[in-house]
Amino acid sequence: MLESLSKQIGVLTFMAAVAILPHHASSEPVEGIVLPSKQVVLNAPLPSILKEFTVREGDKVEAEQPLAFMDDSLQQASLKSAEFQAASMTAIRNAELVLEDAQIQVERILEAQSSDAASEWEVRRTKLQAETAAAQLEQAREQQELAKIQLELERARLERYAVLAPFTGRVLRIDAEAGASLTQQDQLLTLVAMDPLEAHFHLPSTDYGKLEVGREYTLATDASRQLSFNAKLITIDPVIDPASQTFRVVFEIDNADEALPSGFAVWVDPDAVGGEAAAAVSTESHGFLD
């Protein structure tokens, strides 16, 4: 009961706080910035010499596409050694022959015991030798299984020498040179996703509650709102910053042809819902780079 009362008080307190916020019949356009939907800096995956890049700045790449390779010559040698060890049957075959001989000795000593030509101690010792041979064979088989596991480990280590694209995007910047000795703290390249783009805004708290996630709104490439297009609202931060009395919202901009760059300013009017007339987007129609 106390918990329920506490929740009710909390809700009433929030409603009261919202009620005393200044109210505006209409909102003023707010400036935001267009950014890539994803951006990542890829470092060297391990300490090694950079062998080569397979891409150039500006190249479009697919997810999992190789972007660069580190020098893997030593790892290739380790892999070959592991492959040899995993394929070798010598230790197992040798252990099998030792066991076969020990079993023959057991048969002979038992025949000798039946004619009182071997003591109980000799029989026990011969059987123990056969059991030891059997254990050595089992150990050889286990060693081969371990060699197979080591082989898989060396293959996995070799894969680390290839730098793969974590998502589909474009190479924005290359920060290293082939032949350089790198550590895991050294940057290789920067990758960005240009489709879709995202427009980030910090709206005044008085606009909280006006927007709806999943709905399209009109964004403009200039303050006069003469050049505009639609974008879908994908995020509304649930917390209002107490210092600035603003909250963050993020819009998603379709950029399948990658005609739009990132980094340009846009304006949004929370009261302006998107429509069909503003649906087309291109750098030619907007002219914001002119």
C-alpha positions, -999 to +999 in steps of 0.1 A: +000+000+000+028+024+009+046+016-023+014+023-043+009+056-025+045+065-032+041+059-069+009+080-070+027+109-052+056+106-077+032+108-107+014+138-092+047+156-085+059+150-122+025+163-135+028+194-113+063+200-125+052+198-161+022+220-155+043+249-142+065+249-173+060+278-196+035+271-223+038+282-259+011+279-284+036+273-312+072+262-312+101+281-328+123+261-352+153+245-334+187+239-350+202+204-350+230+186-368+230+156-392+254+128-383+262+093-397+240+067-381+271+048-372+308+058-369+336+037-356+374+041-354+391+007-360+424+001-343+451-024-350+437-058-338+470-069-323+507-057-322+521-064-356+533-048-388+505-034-411+508-055-443+482-037-465+449-019-469+424-034-493+403-002-495+408+035-500+393+066-485+357+070-498+352+034-507+319+018-499+323-015-481+300-043-470+297-058-435+325-084-429+345-072-459+383-072-453+396-037-449+432-044-440+456-072-432+484-073-406+516-092-413+507-128-404+538-147-416+547-159-381+512-170-374+511-188-407+541-208-396+524-216-363+493-227-381+513-251-403+530-266-373+496-271-356+482-287-387+511-312-388+507-320-351+469-325-355+473-348-385+502-369-371+493-405-361+528-415-351+524-413-314+491-432-315+504-459-338+535-464-316+513-467-285+491-493-302+522-514-311+534-512-275+500-523-262+498-551-287+531-565-276+521-561-239+489-581-245+510-609-262+532-610-231+502-613-209+489-643-229+523-660-227+527-655-190+493-669-184+501-700-204+533-703-184+514-699-151+491-727-161+521-751-163+536-736-131+564-720-152+555-684-140+549-670-105+520-649-094+543-619-091+554-623-128+518-625-139+509-593-120+539-574-134+531-584-170+494-574-166+506-541-151+528-535-181+498-541-204+477-517-184+504-491-186+506-495-223+468-491-226+470-459-206+498-446-228+476-453-259+448-433-243+472-405-235+484-404-271+448-401-283+441-373-259+472-355-271+460-357-306+426-342-296+445-314-278+465-309-311+432-305-330+420-280-304+453-261-308+448-261-345+414-244-342+430-219-318+458-211-343+432-207-371+412-183-349+444-163-341+451-161-379+416-146-384+425-117-361+451-105-386+423-095-409+405-062-401+368-066-412+341-040-416+317-042-387+289-028-408+281-016-443+294+019-448+321+041-463+358+045-454+360+081-441+397+082-431+428+060-433+452+068-404+481+044-410+506+034-436+515-001-448+547-013-433+542+006-400+547-013-367+515-008-348+500-016-314+464-021-304+463+016-295+471+027-330+442+038-353+438+022-387+408+038-402+374+054-396+342+039-410+309+056-412+274+045-421+257+071-444+224+053-449+204+061-429+217+094-415+205+108-382+195+143-372+202+151-335+184+180-317+181+193-282+146+207-279+133+229-251+114+212-223+082+230-234+081+208-265+082+176-244+051+155-252+045+171-286+065+145-305+057+109-312+083+082-320+077+065-353+060+096-369+075+116-397+083+153-392+095+180-415+132+190-413+145+221-431+180+228-444+177+265-436+160+285-409+134+299-434+121+263-439+120+268-477+140+237-484+126+207-464+123+170-463+108+143-441+125+123-414+112+097-390+115+103-352+133+073-337+144+084-302+131+107-275+153+109-244+131+103-213+152+127-192+151+165-194+185+181-187+180+202-156+207+227-165+196+235-201+160+225-197+163+206-230+158+170-241+175+151-270+156+137-300+169+118-330+154+116-364+163+090-391+168+103-427+166+079-456+198+083-476+198+052-498+216+069-527+240+086-502+233+120-519+233+137-486+265+142-466+267+145-428+276+175-408+252+200-421+227+219-399+189+213-400+159+229-383+128+212-369+095+227-359+079+202-335+045+214-347+053+207-383+043+171-392+058+156-424+038+153-456+041+139-490+052+172-505+085+171-485+093+135-491+119+139-519+155+144-507+186+153-528+215+176-526+204+191-559+169+200-547+181+214-513+211+233-526+225+235-490+260+229-502+259+259-526 
